[in-house]
Amino acid sequence: MAHTFTLYSFYQSSASFRVRIALNLKELAYEYVAVHIGKQDHAAFVKYRELNPQALVPALVHGDVTLTQSIAILEYLEEIAPSPALLPQGPAARARVRSIAQYIVSEIQPMQNLRVQRHLKSGYGKTDEEAMEWRRHWVAIGLDALEKQIGDGATGAFCHGDSPTIADCCLVPQAEAATRWGLDIARWPTIARIAAHANTLDAFKNAAADQQPDAPSN
C-alpha cells in the first residue's frame, strides 16, 4: 500500500498534533484537511461526521483504510513505516513508553477537551474563567504525576532514552496546551526540558498549531 495519507485535523487539537509529529518524524507526506471542531453545525463538519462518526479529530485516511483515535494511528504508522522507530526495543521499554503515552491521552488530555468545557458552562453554569480554572486544576494534577513518572533513569533527552517515541508525540502537545491554558510549564522541569529539546527538531516545530494552514494567522 502506497504511503499516501489524508489527515483530517484541527490546528489546536492535541490529538491531531500527536499524529502530525509522527508523520513528520517518519517523513510521510500527507494532505491536510482542516476540520473546525468548534463549528459542528457547519456543513463541512456534518460531512466529516459521515467519515468519522466519533466526530473527533484526527482521522487518517490511507488508501481504503480510515483510522480514528491518535494512539491507534500512531501504532498503525509504526507498523507500516517502522523506521525511524517510535517504540524502543524490548517489551518492558515498549510498555513504559505506552504507559506514558496512555497516561497523557487518557488521564490528562480529556480533562481539557472543548466539549468538557462547553458542558461545564452549559450544564453547570460555570463562567469561562471558572471552566478554565477547572481545566488548569486537573491538567496540573496530571502533570504532577507525569513529572514523577518520567523522573527515572530510563528518561534521557526524550521520554525514553535519546530518541523520540510516541510518548514524546503525546508529551509535546500536552505541554503546549498547558502553556496555552495559563500554566507555567517550568513547574515540571523534566517535562519542560524534554519539550524544549523536542521543539528544536523540525518534525515537532512543523507540527505545531501555529504552523498549520487553519491556524488564524495563516
Backbone as CSV, one residue per row, in Angstrom:
resi,resn,N_x,N_y,N_z,CA_x,CA_y,CA_z,C_x,C_y,C_z
1,MET,0.850,-1.189,0.000,0.000,0.000,0.000,0.889,1.243,0.000
2,ALA,0.654,2.125,-0.923,1.486,3.324,-1.034,1.269,4.223,0.174
3,HIS,2.313,4.914,0.554,2.244,5.810,1.706,1.690,7.153,1.285
4,THR,0.410,7.187,0.955,-0.283,8.426,0.648,-1.385,8.587,1.683
5,PHE,-1.360,9.711,2.383,-2.220,9.895,3.543,-3.022,11.184,3.430
6,THR,-4.208,11.151,3.996,-5.004,12.354,4.200,-5.283,12.460,5.689
7,LEU,-4.904,13.579,6.270,-5.094,13.803,7.700,-6.168,14.854,7.907
8,TYR,-7.229,14.470,8.576,-8.275,15.400,8.987,-7.888,15.912,10.367
9,SER,-7.691,17.214,10.462,-7.009,17.778,11.621,-7.588,19.135,11.970
10,PHE,-7.425,19.519,13.228,-7.715,20.871,13.683,-6.442,21.403,14.324
11,TYR,-6.079,22.614,13.994,-4.752,23.111,14.359,-4.479,23.048,15.854
12,GLN,-5.491,23.330,16.703,-5.262,23.351,18.151,-5.479,22.004,18.820
13,SER,-5.903,21.016,18.093,-6.173,19.707,18.676,-4.880,19.013,19.084
14,SER,-4.768,18.671,20.368,-3.587,17.944,20.836,-3.480,16.584,20.166
15,ALA,-4.614,15.920,19.969,-4.601,14.601,19.341,-4.110,14.684,17.899
16,SER,-4.555,15.699,17.173,-4.071,15.891,15.802,-2.577,16.217,15.795
17,PHE,-2.157,17.031,16.736,-0.753,17.429,16.884,0.126,16.182,17.015
18,ARG,-0.307,15.207,17.822,0.471,13.978,18.004,0.725,13.276,16.676
19,VAL,-0.323,13.160,15.889,-0.208,12.448,14.620,0.641,13.236,13.631
20,ARG,0.508,14.550,13.630,1.351,15.370,12.744,2.826,15.162,13.072
21,ILE,3.163,15.099,14.358,4.554,14.864,14.752,5.040,13.530,14.203
22,ALA,4.257,12.483,14.403,4.667,11.146,13.966,4.843,11.084,12.449
23,LEU,3.913,11.657,11.718,4.042,11.680,10.259,5.320,12.407,9.849
24,ASN,5.616,13.511,10.518,6.830,14.264,10.203,8.087,13.478,10.556
25,LEU,8.088,12.845,11.729,9.262,12.070,12.136,9.542,10.944,11.144
26,LYS,8.490,10.342,10.646,8.647,9.237,9.703,8.744,9.721,8.250
27,GLU,8.696,11.041,8.065,8.824,11.673,6.749,7.784,11.128,5.774
28,LEU,6.551,11.036,6.269,5.431,10.586,5.457,4.616,11.801,5.033
29,ALA,4.567,12.054,3.752,3.821,13.201,3.246,2.321,12.953,3.382
30,TYR,1.587,14.019,3.630,0.147,13.869,3.787,-0.574,15.138,3.341
31,GLU,-1.816,14.937,2.921,-2.706,16.053,2.624,-3.397,16.465,3.910
32,TYR,-3.433,17.750,4.180,-4.053,18.281,5.397,-5.453,18.773,5.060
33,VAL,-6.451,18.232,5.740,-7.829,18.697,5.584,-8.276,19.253,6.936
34,ALA,-8.570,20.534,6.978,-8.943,21.187,8.230,-10.377,20.843,8.608
35,VAL,-10.564,20.518,9.882,-11.889,20.242,10.440,-12.064,21.158,11.649
36,HIS,-12.985,22.105,11.564,-13.184,23.045,12.665,-14.116,22.405,13.681
37,ILE,-13.544,21.902,14.777,-14.346,21.179,15.759,-15.244,22.103,16.583
38,GLY,-15.044,23.398,16.456,-15.899,24.344,17.162,-17.143,24.716,16.386
39,LYS,-17.278,24.218,15.156,-18.434,24.554,14.305,-19.092,23.271,13.826
40,GLN,-19.687,22.525,14.755,-20.200,21.210,14.426,-21.512,21.245,13.666
41,ASP,-22.145,22.425,13.572,-23.356,22.534,12.773,-23.060,22.975,11.343
42,HIS,-21.782,23.173,11.050,-21.376,23.599,9.718,-21.470,22.418,8.757
43,ALA,-21.799,22.707,7.493,-21.987,21.644,6.502,-20.745,20.777,6.356
44,ALA,-19.566,21.407,6.420,-18.325,20.647,6.268,-18.153,19.668,7.415
45,PHE,-18.554,20.056,8.626,-18.417,19.152,9.760,-19.430,18.020,9.673
46,VAL,-20.634,18.322,9.212,-21.644,17.281,9.034,-21.127,16.225,8.063
47,LYS,-20.466,16.657,7.006,-19.877,15.715,6.050,-18.758,14.916,6.703
48,TYR,-17.949,15.573,7.526,-16.865,14.872,8.214,-17.410,13.799,9.142
49,ARG,-18.536,14.059,9.783,-19.127,13.084,10.692,-19.494,11.789,9.962
50,GLU,-19.780,11.891,8.676,-20.063,10.689,7.887,-18.802,9.822,7.775
51,LEU,-17.641,10.471,7.672,-16.378,9.742,7.624,-16.011,9.200,8.994
52,ASN,-16.228,10.020,10.025,-15.832,9.664,11.385,-17.008,9.897,12.332
53,PRO,-17.802,8.880,12.593,-18.972,9.040,13.460,-18.629,9.513,14.875
54,GLN,-17.378,9.334,15.309,-16.981,9.839,16.617,-17.019,11.366,16.663
55,ALA,-16.943,11.992,15.496,-16.969,13.457,15.386,-15.824,14.108,16.149
56,LEU,-14.680,13.435,16.172,-13.473,13.940,16.807,-12.354,13.977,15.771
57,VAL,-11.321,14.711,16.080,-10.117,14.690,15.255,-8.980,14.107,16.084
58,PRO,-8.013,13.486,15.392,-7.874,13.387,13.946,-8.555,12.144,13.382
59,ALA,-8.614,12.125,12.051,-8.871,10.897,11.308,-7.802,10.826,10.232
60,LEU,-7.315,9.634,9.993,-6.278,9.434,8.981,-6.805,8.453,7.948
61,VAL,-6.759,8.872,6.686,-7.162,8.004,5.587,-5.915,7.586,4.833
62,HIS,-5.774,6.290,4.657,-4.631,5.717,3.949,-5.172,4.669,2.993
63,GLY,-5.305,5.049,1.731,-5.925,4.142,0.778,-7.369,3.886,1.171
64,ASP,-7.727,2.625,1.348,-9.092,2.284,1.748,-9.225,2.106,3.258
65,VAL,-8.214,2.523,3.994,-8.219,2.424,5.459,-8.511,3.796,6.053
66,THR,-9.491,3.863,6.938,-9.781,5.084,7.684,-9.617,4.791,9.163
67,LEU,-8.766,5.568,9.818,-8.440,5.335,11.225,-8.790,6.555,12.058
68,THR,-9.254,6.300,13.270,-9.502,7.364,14.239,-8.775,7.017,15.530
69,GLN,-8.709,7.989,16.436,-8.015,7.877,17.718,-6.490,7.895,17.515
70,SER,-5.867,8.887,18.104,-4.461,9.175,17.811,-3.521,8.031,18.158
71,ILE,-3.735,7.347,19.272,-2.816,6.270,19.642,-2.911,5.120,18.639
72,ALA,-4.127,4.787,18.225,-4.282,3.745,17.209,-3.580,4.142,15.912
73,ILE,-3.667,5.416,15.568,-3.000,5.898,14.358,-1.483,5.815,14.510
74,LEU,-0.959,6.213,15.668,0.482,6.144,15.899,0.981,4.705,15.811
75,GLU,0.245,3.786,16.376,0.632,2.374,16.321,0.577,1.858,14.881
76,TYR,-0.408,2.281,14.138,-0.523,1.887,12.734,0.671,2.382,11.930
77,LEU,1.019,3.645,12.123,2.174,4.203,11.410,3.451,3.450,11.767
78,GLU,3.570,3.060,13.031,4.751,2.317,13.456,4.828,0.962,12.750
79,GLU,3.686,0.354,12.499,3.685,-0.954,11.850,3.952,-0.872,10.355
80,ILE,3.394,0.141,9.694,3.552,0.197,8.238,4.818,0.938,7.815
81,ALA,5.349,1.765,8.704,6.566,2.529,8.400,7.466,2.461,9.637
82,PRO,8.098,1.317,9.881,8.798,1.086,11.155,10.083,1.877,11.358
83,SER,10.553,2.580,10.349,11.791,3.346,10.502,11.543,4.806,10.116
84,PRO,11.961,5.740,10.970,12.565,5.540,12.289,11.538,5.055,13.306
85,ALA,11.994,4.210,14.204,11.105,3.597,15.178,10.655,4.606,16.225
86,LEU,9.377,4.557,16.554,8.834,5.386,17.631,8.492,4.566,18.865
87,LEU,8.889,3.301,18.841,8.830,2.438,20.008,10.203,1.821,20.200
88,PRO,10.701,1.769,21.414,12.040,1.218,21.655,12.049,-0.303,21.562
89,GLN,13.219,-0.868,21.633,13.368,-2.315,21.615,13.070,-2.898,22.997
90,GLY,12.446,-4.068,23.001,12.208,-4.779,24.257,10.827,-4.530,24.813
91,PRO,10.181,-5.584,25.326,8.807,-5.438,25.816,8.657,-4.490,26.991
92,ALA,9.605,-4.476,27.911,9.487,-3.584,29.067,9.605,-2.125,28.651
93,ALA,10.549,-1.836,27.764,10.734,-0.468,27.289,9.519,0.004,26.505
94,ARG,8.991,-0.875,25.663,7.807,-0.508,24.891,6.616,-0.260,25.809
95,ALA,6.485,-1.093,26.835,5.380,-0.903,27.773,5.521,0.416,28.519
96,ARG,6.746,0.785,28.879,6.960,2.057,29.576,6.534,3.227,28.696
97,VAL,6.948,3.203,27.431,6.584,4.279,26.503,5.075,4.341,26.317
98,ARG,4.459,3.181,26.163,2.999,3.155,26.000,2.298,3.653,27.262
99,SER,2.846,3.344,28.419,2.252,3.803,29.669,2.269,5.320,29.759
100,ILE,3.377,5.930,29.408,3.480,7.392,29.420,2.477,7.989,28.447
101,ALA,2.460,7.455,27.221,1.559,7.978,26.195,0.099,7.830,26.621
102,GLN,-0.255,6.645,27.130,-1.641,6.407,27.513,-2.060,7.285,28.688
103,TYR,-1.151,7.534,29.604,-1.495,8.405,30.729,-1.836,9.807,30.238
104,ILE,-1.046,10.308,29.307,-1.298,11.652,28.779,-2.631,11.702,28.042
105,VAL,-2.853,10.738,27.145,-4.033,10.823,26.281,-5.317,10.391,26.983
106,SER,-5.208,9.541,28.016,-6.409,9.022,28.671,-6.752,9.724,29.969
107,GLU,-5.744,10.230,30.675,-5.974,10.784,32.009,-5.808,12.298,32.080
108,ILE,-4.963,12.868,31.238,-4.729,14.321,31.303,-5.534,15.048,30.242
109,GLN,-5.311,14.711,28.985,-5.884,15.473,27.887,-7.413,15.533,27.881
110,PRO,-8.126,14.453,28.231,-9.590,14.555,28.205,-10.153,15.628,29.124
111,MET,-9.441,15.961,30.193,-9.935,16.953,31.142,-9.922,18.371,30.570
112,GLN,-9.240,18.553,29.448,-9.167,19.887,28.851,-9.962,19.979,27.554
113,ASN,-10.660,18.916,27.180,-11.362,18.887,25.909,-12.407,19.988,25.797
114,LEU,-12.586,20.467,24.567,-13.546,21.538,24.305,-14.947,21.136,24.730
115,ARG,-15.360,19.907,24.456,-16.730,19.514,24.791,-16.934,19.436,26.304
116,VAL,-15.864,19.121,27.066,-15.971,19.133,28.521,-16.166,20.567,29.009
117,GLN,-15.386,21.488,28.461,-15.507,22.884,28.854,-16.876,23.447,28.519
118,ARG,-17.393,23.070,27.344,-18.731,23.527,26.961,-19.784,23.033,27.952
119,HIS,-19.670,21.788,28.389,-20.664,21.233,29.296,-20.561,21.870,30.678
120,LEU,-19.355,22.204,31.097,-19.212,22.895,32.377,-19.979,24.212,32.372
121,LYS,-19.981,24.869,31.217,-20.672,26.157,31.116,-22.171,25.977,30.893
122,SER,-22.545,25.114,29.943,-23.967,24.971,29.622,-24.706,24.099,30.629
123,GLY,-24.042,23.080,31.163,-24.705,22.151,32.068,-24.622,22.539,33.534
124,TYR,-23.556,23.282,33.890,-23.348,23.612,35.298,-23.245,25.106,35.560
125,GLY,-23.429,25.902,34.535,-23.460,27.342,34.712,-22.135,27.981,35.059
126,LYS,-21.038,27.307,34.732,-19.721,27.875,35.023,-19.407,29.011,34.047
127,THR,-18.716,30.016,34.564,-18.227,31.075,33.697,-17.019,30.574,32.914
128,ASP,-16.605,31.348,31.914,-15.415,30.971,31.140,-14.211,30.790,32.057
129,GLU,-14.023,31.707,33.003,-12.863,31.634,33.890,-12.979,30.457,34.847
130,GLU,-14.168,30.180,35.338,-14.352,29.028,36.223,-14.072,27.717,35.489
131,ALA,-14.535,27.634,34.248,-14.272,26.435,33.451,-12.783,26.299,33.167
132,MET,-12.122,27.427,32.900,-10.687,27.391,32.642,-9.916,26.985,33.897
133,GLU,-10.334,27.458,35.042,-9.667,27.085,36.289,-9.837,25.598,36.563
134,TRP,-10.995,25.062,36.266,-11.235,23.616,36.389,-10.257,22.856,35.499
135,ARG,-10.115,23.329,34.280,-9.175,22.711,33.329,-7.745,22.762,33.869
136,ARG,-7.327,23.933,34.316,-5.958,24.076,34.828,-5.712,23.169,36.038
137,HIS,-6.709,23.065,36.905,-6.581,22.240,38.111,-6.273,20.794,37.744
138,TRP,-7.059,20.195,36.868,-6.900,18.786,36.551,-5.678,18.516,35.684
139,VAL,-5.368,19.429,34.772,-4.164,19.249,33.960,-2.930,19.316,34.849
140,ALA,-2.898,20.234,35.802,-1.753,20.353,36.708,-1.571,19.098,37.542
141,ILE,-2.668,18.529,38.044,-2.566,17.283,38.802,-1.978,16.178,37.925
142,GLY,-2.419,16.115,36.685,-1.884,15.113,35.776,-0.407,15.313,35.492
143,LEU,-0.004,16.555,35.303,1.409,16.818,35.029,2.279,16.558,36.249
144,ASP,1.735,16.762,37.443,2.484,16.425,38.658,2.872,14.946,38.650
145,ALA,1.906,14.094,38.341,2.165,12.659,38.320,3.088,12.272,37.176
146,LEU,2.895,12.883,36.022,3.741,12.574,34.867,5.192,12.949,35.142
147,GLU,5.398,14.080,35.793,6.765,14.515,36.124,7.465,13.468,36.984
148,LYS,6.739,12.889,37.925,7.330,11.840,38.769,7.581,10.571,37.957
149,GLN,6.648,10.234,37.080,6.785,9.008,36.295,8.024,9.033,35.416
150,ILE,8.320,10.182,34.817,9.462,10.245,33.904,10.731,10.719,34.608
151,GLY,10.703,10.699,35.915,11.882,11.117,36.671,12.830,9.981,36.985
152,ASP,12.743,8.890,36.224,13.624,7.750,36.494,14.769,7.685,35.486
153,GLY,15.593,6.671,35.620,16.800,6.577,34.805,16.566,6.243,33.350
154,ALA,15.364,5.815,32.991,15.097,5.474,31.596,14.875,6.699,30.726
155,THR,14.619,7.823,31.363,14.411,9.069,30.626,15.753,9.664,30.243
156,GLY,15.849,10.091,28.993,17.071,10.730,28.526,16.749,12.101,27.971
157,ALA,17.233,12.369,26.776,16.877,13.629,26.129,15.378,13.681,25.843
158,PHE,14.805,12.481,25.643,13.371,12.353,25.420,12.762,11.525,26.546
159,CYS,11.481,11.227,26.420,10.791,10.497,27.494,11.422,9.140,27.771
160,HIS,11.959,8.524,26.715,12.625,7.239,26.885,13.905,7.263,26.051
161,GLY,15.018,7.379,26.720,16.293,7.417,26.011,16.486,8.713,25.251
162,ASP,17.261,8.620,24.183,17.668,9.828,23.461,17.083,9.924,22.067
163,SER,16.028,9.164,21.798,15.324,9.244,20.519,13.839,9.456,20.796
164,PRO,13.166,10.199,19.940,11.740,10.437,20.170,10.915,9.165,20.003
165,THR,9.902,9.049,20.816,8.977,7.922,20.759,7.548,8.465,20.746
166,ILE,6.584,7.544,20.724,5.196,8.002,20.761,4.892,8.744,22.054
167,ALA,5.664,8.490,23.106,5.471,9.239,24.352,5.742,10.724,24.132
168,ASP,6.776,11.033,23.367,7.096,12.438,23.086,6.086,13.066,22.131
169,CYS,5.548,12.244,21.215,4.488,12.731,20.337,3.276,13.180,21.158
170,CYS,3.099,12.595,22.335,1.995,12.955,23.219,2.378,14.051,24.204
171,LEU,3.602,14.012,24.707,4.022,14.972,25.726,4.097,16.400,25.187
172,VAL,4.658,16.577,24.012,4.854,17.938,23.497,3.523,18.665,23.280
173,PRO,2.516,18.050,22.658,1.225,18.748,22.562,0.600,19.057,23.911
174,GLN,0.789,18.166,24.887,0.223,18.423,26.208,0.931,19.589,26.895
175,ALA,2.236,19.676,26.735,2.972,20.803,27.300,2.535,22.112,26.652
176,GLU,2.323,22.069,25.335,1.868,23.276,24.630,0.494,23.701,25.113
177,ALA,-0.405,22.720,25.285,-1.755,23.037,25.741,-1.737,23.609,27.153
178,ALA,-0.935,23.025,28.024,-0.853,23.530,29.398,-0.399,24.981,29.415
179,THR,0.565,25.301,28.582,1.043,26.681,28.481,-0.076,27.591,27.972
180,ARG,-0.820,27.109,26.987,-1.917,27.896,26.424,-3.010,28.154,27.459
181,TRP,-3.204,27.222,28.385,-4.232,27.406,29.406,-3.738,28.255,30.576
182,GLY,-2.493,28.712,30.507,-2.002,29.620,31.541,-1.181,28.965,32.622
183,LEU,-0.782,27.704,32.439,0.092,27.041,33.393,1.549,27.297,33.019
184,ASP,2.378,27.465,34.029,3.811,27.670,33.813,4.480,26.307,33.741
185,ILE,4.876,25.900,32.545,5.418,24.559,32.352,6.730,24.362,33.102
186,ALA,7.361,25.452,33.505,8.596,25.348,34.291,8.357,24.673,35.639
187,ARG,7.105,24.589,36.079,6.776,23.861,37.321,7.175,22.387,37.222
188,TRP,7.298,21.897,36.011,7.610,20.494,35.774,8.897,20.429,34.945
189,PRO,10.049,20.498,35.588,11.309,20.700,34.867,11.662,19.605,33.877
190,THR,11.346,18.349,34.188,11.674,17.287,33.228,10.788,17.392,32.000
191,ILE,9.511,17.618,32.213,8.595,17.818,31.087,9.030,19.017,30.258
192,ALA,9.354,20.110,30.926,9.772,21.327,30.213,11.042,21.088,29.412
193,ARG,11.986,20.360,30.001,13.257,20.095,29.305,13.034,19.245,28.063
194,ILE,12.250,18.183,28.195,12.001,17.305,27.050,11.272,18.062,25.953
195,ALA,10.255,18.830,26.315,9.500,19.584,25.312,10.386,20.597,24.604
196,ALA,11.235,21.298,25.352,12.118,22.280,24.733,13.092,21.616,23.774
197,HIS,13.623,20.472,24.161,14.551,19.761,23.281,13.844,19.263,22.032
198,ALA,12.660,18.670,22.206,11.912,18.175,21.051,11.606,19.301,20.069
199,ASN,11.307,20.456,20.597,10.922,21.573,19.740,12.089,22.206,18.998
200,THR,13.296,21.668,19.175,14.415,22.088,18.323,14.422,21.293,17.021
201,LEU,13.621,20.233,16.952,13.573,19.386,15.757,12.464,19.855,14.822
202,ASP,12.752,19.851,13.525,11.768,20.317,12.553,10.476,19.507,12.604
203,ALA,10.575,18.211,12.878,9.377,17.370,12.903,8.377,17.863,13.936
204,PHE,8.863,18.363,15.053,8.000,18.893,16.094,7.591,20.326,15.783
205,LYS,8.556,21.146,15.372,8.257,22.546,15.081,7.212,22.676,13.982
206,ASN,7.339,21.878,12.925,6.431,21.988,11.793,5.046,21.411,12.082
207,ALA,4.940,20.634,13.166,3.647,20.074,13.557,2.881,20.999,14.496
208,ALA,3.512,22.068,14.962,2.903,22.942,15.963,1.640,23.614,15.431
209,ALA,0.786,24.002,16.357,-0.507,24.579,15.993,-0.366,25.779,15.075
210,ASP,0.563,26.681,15.392,0.657,27.921,14.617,1.255,27.724,13.236
211,GLN,1.693,26.515,12.922,2.253,26.218,11.603,1.234,25.587,10.666
212,GLN,0.017,25.362,11.156,-0.975,24.653,10.351,-1.773,25.617,9.469
213,PRO,-2.240,25.133,8.342,-2.935,26.034,7.392,-4.226,26.621,7.937
214,ASP,-4.848,25.977,8.943,-6.083,26.531,9.500,-5.848,27.368,10.744
215,ALA,-4.590,27.598,11.107,-4.295,28.496,12.222,-4.720,29.918,11.842
216,PRO,-5.222,30.704,12.785,-5.782,32.024,12.459,-4.852,32.940,11.696
217,SER,-3.555,32.876,11.941,-2.628,33.788,11.270,-2.248,33.327,9.872
218,ASN,-2.662,32.101,9.506,-2.280,31.548,8.198,-3.389,31.731,7.169
